[in-house]
């Protein structure tokens, strides 16, 4: 007999568990509806966040971030872990054992928060938080890799940013199958734990797997000690392209993640002028505007919509090096 499962939707999730249960599982500082608490997404010594009811639904609001909209429980997971909407639903489905379809055994979460097996091993850092252990096995660069990266990112640039092709992947002691086009981004090493983003561009189930935390910024370890300009962008691919034009850049875990005040103060001592370059779509524009509203001296720039592409890595793929160099000079002055 075939088991007919209910579809994985917000409606079916909320028919089995409440939004309060979801918030309390993923927002550890939240204890009581209507009572303010400290944000987990940024430094928040004043307790500026609250989860309260509006129209019979719970909403998370951070009053310490100018322009930050109230979000529901699904949006909060997307915001915290840098997931897509479907990935957030998949994680809830897994963590609460809801058995809704589709079920993905190895969820594409940024922190691998789902725990399908109780015997998976994690390592606890000195800060007291458990971290997923990711161990990639590397392979040599092949012609298919050069073709995928379209020769625009020289291999020396990729390796400078610790981007390498891999042939196998182990997560918490379990072997995870990988496709031929799978790449490892080594983001940071902290408390003896190596933090990776694993990129599988053609995988339909999970394009990204990572154990990175919200305070890990891509490109941070490759920044010069001092500089005139710093670009906040949305991916390591974009960081690599900008480096071709001697423009240092960093990227948070997602466009919806606002640069922390602590990180901004630290970087302001090293760089004079800040820009934010996100995708020219709705999510990118909204993320850039929230950054600008929070830090008034950060300048928003976008790839022209008429170019037919959303980001600078797509732009260099389509228009090549010289046109990209000209565009960069016109945007960053």
C-alpha positions as CSV (number, residue, x, y, z in Angstrom):
1,X,0.0,0.0,0.0
2,X,1.2,3.5,-0.9
3,X,1.1,6.1,1.9
4,X,-0.6,9.3,0.8
5,X,1.1,12.2,2.6
6,X,-0.3,15.6,3.0
7,X,1.6,18.3,1.1
8,X,4.3,20.4,2.8
9,X,2.5,23.7,3.1
10,X,2.2,26.4,5.8
11,X,-1.4,25.5,6.3
12,X,-0.7,21.8,6.9
13,X,2.2,22.7,9.2
14,X,0.0,25.0,11.3
15,X,-2.7,22.3,11.5
16,X,-0.3,20.1,13.3
17,X,1.8,22.6,15.4
18,X,1.3,26.2,16.4
19,X,3.4,29.2,15.3
20,X,4.3,29.7,19.0
21,X,5.8,26.2,19.1
22,X,7.8,27.0,15.9
23,X,9.0,30.4,17.3
24,X,10.1,28.8,20.6
25,X,12.0,26.0,18.9
26,X,14.0,28.3,16.6
27,X,14.1,31.5,18.6
28,X,15.7,30.4,21.8
29,X,15.5,33.8,23.6
30,X,11.7,33.9,23.1
31,X,10.0,32.8,26.3
32,X,6.6,34.5,26.5
33,X,4.3,36.2,24.0
34,X,4.3,40.0,24.4
35,X,7.5,40.1,26.5
36,X,10.6,41.7,25.0
37,X,13.8,39.7,24.6
38,X,17.3,40.0,23.2
39,X,17.8,39.4,19.5
40,X,19.8,36.3,18.4
41,X,20.6,37.9,15.0
42,X,22.7,40.8,16.2
43,X,24.2,42.4,19.4
44,X,21.2,43.5,21.4
45,X,21.9,44.5,25.0
46,X,18.7,46.4,25.4
47,X,16.2,43.6,24.6
48,X,14.5,45.2,21.6
49,X,12.6,42.2,20.2
50,X,9.1,41.1,20.8
51,X,6.8,38.3,19.4
52,X,3.1,39.3,19.7
53,X,-0.3,38.6,18.2
54,X,-1.8,40.5,15.3
55,X,-4.8,39.2,13.4
56,X,-4.6,35.9,15.3
57,X,-1.0,35.3,14.1
58,X,2.3,35.7,15.9
59,X,4.8,38.2,14.5
60,X,8.5,38.8,15.3
61,X,9.5,42.5,15.4
62,X,12.9,43.9,16.1
63,X,12.6,47.5,17.2
64,X,16.3,48.0,17.4
65,X,16.7,47.8,13.6
66,X,15.3,50.7,11.7
67,X,13.0,49.7,8.9
68,X,12.9,46.0,10.0
69,X,9.5,44.6,9.1
70,X,7.6,42.2,11.4
71,X,7.9,38.6,10.2
72,X,6.0,35.4,10.8
73,X,7.6,32.2,12.1
74,X,8.5,31.0,8.6
75,X,10.1,34.3,7.6
76,X,12.0,34.2,10.9
77,X,13.6,30.9,10.0
78,X,14.5,32.2,6.6
79,X,16.0,35.3,8.1
80,X,18.0,33.5,10.8
81,X,19.5,30.8,8.7
82,X,19.5,32.4,5.2
83,X,17.1,29.8,3.8
84,X,14.6,29.9,1.0
85,X,10.9,29.5,1.9
86,X,10.8,25.9,0.8
87,X,13.9,25.1,2.8
88,X,12.4,26.6,5.9
89,X,9.3,24.4,5.5
90,X,11.5,21.4,5.0
91,X,13.4,22.0,8.2
92,X,10.2,22.4,10.3
93,X,8.9,19.2,8.7
94,X,12.0,17.4,9.7
95,X,12.6,18.8,13.2
96,X,8.9,18.3,14.3
97,X,8.6,14.9,12.5
98,X,5.4,16.1,10.7
99,X,5.8,13.5,7.9
100,X,4.5,15.9,5.2
101,X,5.5,15.5,1.6
102,X,8.0,16.2,0.1
103,X,10.4,14.9,2.8
104,X,14.1,15.7,2.2
105,X,16.4,13.4,4.3
106,X,19.3,15.8,4.3
107,X,17.8,19.3,4.4
108,X,19.5,22.3,2.7
109,X,19.7,24.4,5.9
110,X,22.5,26.8,6.5
111,X,23.2,25.3,10.0
112,X,21.8,21.8,9.4
113,X,19.4,22.4,12.2
114,X,17.4,19.3,11.3
115,X,18.5,16.2,13.2
116,X,17.2,13.2,11.4
117,X,19.3,10.8,13.5
118,X,19.8,11.0,17.2
119,X,23.3,9.5,17.0
120,X,24.7,12.3,14.8
121,X,27.9,13.7,16.2
122,X,28.3,17.4,16.9
123,X,31.1,19.4,18.5
124,X,30.5,21.9,21.2
125,X,32.6,25.1,21.0
126,X,33.9,27.0,24.0
127,X,30.9,29.3,23.6
128,X,28.7,26.4,24.6
129,X,26.9,26.1,21.2
130,X,26.9,22.8,19.3
131,X,28.1,23.0,15.7
132,X,27.6,20.6,12.8
133,X,30.8,19.0,11.6
134,X,31.4,19.2,7.9
135,X,34.4,17.3,6.3
136,X,34.8,17.7,2.5
137,X,37.2,15.6,0.5
138,X,38.9,17.7,-2.2
139,X,39.7,16.7,-5.7
140,X,41.8,18.3,-8.5
141,X,40.3,21.0,-10.8
142,X,39.0,19.5,-14.0
143,X,38.0,21.0,-17.4
144,X,34.3,20.8,-16.4
145,X,35.1,23.1,-13.5
146,X,36.8,25.7,-15.8
147,X,33.8,25.5,-18.1
148,X,31.4,26.0,-15.3
149,X,33.2,29.0,-13.9
150,X,33.5,30.3,-17.5
151,X,37.1,31.3,-17.1
152,X,36.0,34.5,-15.5
153,X,37.2,33.5,-12.1
154,X,40.8,32.5,-12.4
155,X,41.6,29.4,-10.4
156,X,44.1,31.4,-8.3
157,X,41.3,33.8,-7.4
158,X,39.0,30.9,-6.4
159,X,41.8,29.3,-4.3
160,X,42.5,32.7,-2.7
161,X,38.9,32.6,-1.4
162,X,39.3,29.0,-0.3
163,X,36.9,27.7,-3.0
164,X,37.8,24.1,-4.1
165,X,36.0,21.2,-5.9
166,X,35.1,18.2,-3.8
167,X,34.5,14.6,-4.5
168,X,32.8,13.5,-1.2
169,X,31.2,15.1,1.8
170,X,30.8,13.9,5.4
171,X,28.3,15.6,7.8
172,X,28.4,14.6,11.4
173,X,29.9,11.2,10.5
174,X,27.5,10.4,7.7
175,X,28.5,10.3,4.0
176,X,26.4,12.7,1.9
177,X,26.3,12.0,-1.9
178,X,27.6,14.9,-3.9
179,X,27.4,15.7,-7.6
180,X,30.3,16.3,-9.9
181,X,29.8,20.1,-9.7
182,X,30.1,20.5,-6.0
183,X,32.4,23.1,-4.4
184,X,33.5,23.9,-0.9
185,X,33.8,27.4,0.4
186,X,35.9,27.5,3.6
187,X,34.5,30.5,5.5
188,X,36.2,30.5,8.9
189,X,37.8,28.4,11.7
190,X,36.6,29.1,15.2
191,X,37.1,27.1,18.4
192,X,38.7,24.3,16.5
193,X,35.7,24.0,14.1
194,X,35.9,24.7,10.4
195,X,32.9,26.4,8.9
196,X,32.0,25.6,5.3
197,X,29.4,26.5,2.7
198,X,29.0,23.6,0.3
199,X,27.7,24.7,-3.1
200,X,26.0,22.3,-5.6
201,X,24.6,24.5,-8.3
202,X,22.7,21.8,-10.2
203,X,21.3,19.9,-7.2
204,X,17.5,20.3,-7.2
205,X,17.1,19.3,-3.5
206,X,19.8,21.2,-1.8
207,X,21.9,23.8,-3.5
208,X,23.6,24.9,-0.3
209,X,24.6,23.1,2.9
210,X,26.6,24.9,5.5
211,X,27.4,25.0,9.2
212,X,28.1,28.7,9.2
213,X,26.5,31.0,11.9
214,X,25.0,34.4,11.5
215,X,28.3,36.2,12.6
216,X,30.3,34.5,9.8
217,X,30.8,36.8,6.8
218,X,32.2,35.4,3.6
219,X,35.4,37.1,2.4
220,X,36.2,38.5,5.9
221,X,39.4,36.6,6.2
222,X,40.6,37.8,2.8
223,X,40.1,41.6,3.5
224,X,43.1,43.9,3.4
225,X,44.1,45.4,6.8
226,X,43.1,48.9,5.5
227,X,41.3,50.2,2.4
228,X,39.4,53.1,0.9
229,X,36.3,51.2,-0.2
230,X,34.4,48.1,1.1
231,X,31.5,46.4,-0.7
232,X,28.8,44.5,1.1
233,X,27.4,42.0,-1.4
234,X,25.4,38.8,-1.3
235,X,27.7,35.9,-2.3
236,X,31.3,34.7,-2.5
237,X,31.0,34.5,-6.3
238,X,30.3,38.2,-6.4
239,X,33.2,38.8,-3.9
240,X,35.5,37.0,-6.3
241,X,34.4,39.1,-9.2
242,X,34.9,42.3,-7.3
243,X,38.4,41.2,-6.3
244,X,39.3,41.2,-10.0
245,X,38.9,45.0,-9.9
246,X,40.8,45.4,-6.6
247,X,37.6,46.0,-4.7
248,X,37.4,44.2,-1.3
249,X,34.0,42.8,-0.3
250,X,32.2,40.7,2.3
251,X,28.9,39.0,2.3
252,X,26.5,38.0,5.1
253,X,24.7,34.7,5.1
254,X,21.8,36.2,3.2
255,X,20.5,39.5,1.8
256,X,18.0,39.7,4.6
257,X,20.7,39.7,7.2
258,X,21.6,43.2,8.3
259,X,25.2,43.9,9.1
260,X,25.7,43.9,12.8
261,X,26.5,47.1,14.6
262,X,29.6,45.5,16.1
263,X,30.9,44.4,12.7
264,X,30.2,47.8,11.2
265,X,32.1,49.7,13.9
266,X,35.1,47.3,13.5
267,X,35.1,47.7,9.7
268,X,34.7,51.5,9.9
269,X,38.1,51.6,11.5
270,X,39.6,49.9,8.5
271,X,37.6,51.3,5.5
272,X,36.5,54.8,4.6
273,X,33.5,54.3,2.2
274,X,30.9,51.5,2.3
275,X,28.6,50.3,-0.6
276,X,25.9,47.6,-0.6
277,X,25.6,45.7,-3.9
278,X,22.7,43.2,-3.8
279,X,20.6,41.7,-6.5
280,X,18.5,44.1,-8.5
281,X,15.3,42.1,-7.7
282,X,12.8,42.7,-5.0
283,X,14.6,40.8,-2.2
284,X,17.9,42.4,-3.0
285,X,16.5,45.9,-3.2
286,X,14.6,45.4,0.1
287,X,17.7,44.0,1.8
288,X,19.9,46.9,0.5
289,X,17.4,49.5,1.7
290,X,17.2,48.0,5.2
291,X,21.0,48.2,5.3
292,X,21.0,51.8,4.2
293,X,18.3,52.7,6.7
294,X,20.3,51.2,9.5
295,X,23.7,52.7,8.5
296,X,23.0,56.0,6.8
297,X,26.5,56.3,5.2
298,X,26.4,53.0,3.3
299,X,25.6,53.8,-0.4
300,X,23.3,51.4,-2.3
301,X,24.4,50.4,-5.9
302,X,22.7,47.9,-8.3
303,X,23.4,46.2,-11.6
304,X,21.3,48.1,-14.2
305,X,18.0,46.2,-14.7
306,X,18.2,46.8,-18.5
307,X,21.3,44.6,-18.5
308,X,19.1,41.6,-18.1
309,X,21.0,40.1,-15.2
310,X,20.7,40.4,-11.4
311,X,24.2,40.4,-10.1
312,X,27.8,41.2,-11.0
313,X,28.9,37.5,-11.4
314,X,26.1,37.1,-14.0
315,X,27.1,40.4,-15.6
316,X,30.7,39.3,-16.2
317,X,29.5,36.0,-17.6
318,X,27.3,37.8,-20.1
319,X,29.3,40.9,-20.9
320,X,32.9,39.8,-20.1
321,X,35.7,41.6,-18.3
322,X,36.0,45.0,-20.0
323,X,32.3,45.8,-19.9
324,X,32.3,44.8,-16.2
325,X,35.3,46.9,-15.5
326,X,33.5,49.9,-17.1
327,X,30.3,49.2,-15.1
328,X,32.2,49.0,-11.8
329,X,33.9,52.3,-12.4
330,X,30.6,53.9,-13.1
331,X,29.0,52.5,-9.9
332,X,31.7,52.9,-7.4
333,X,33.1,56.4,-7.4
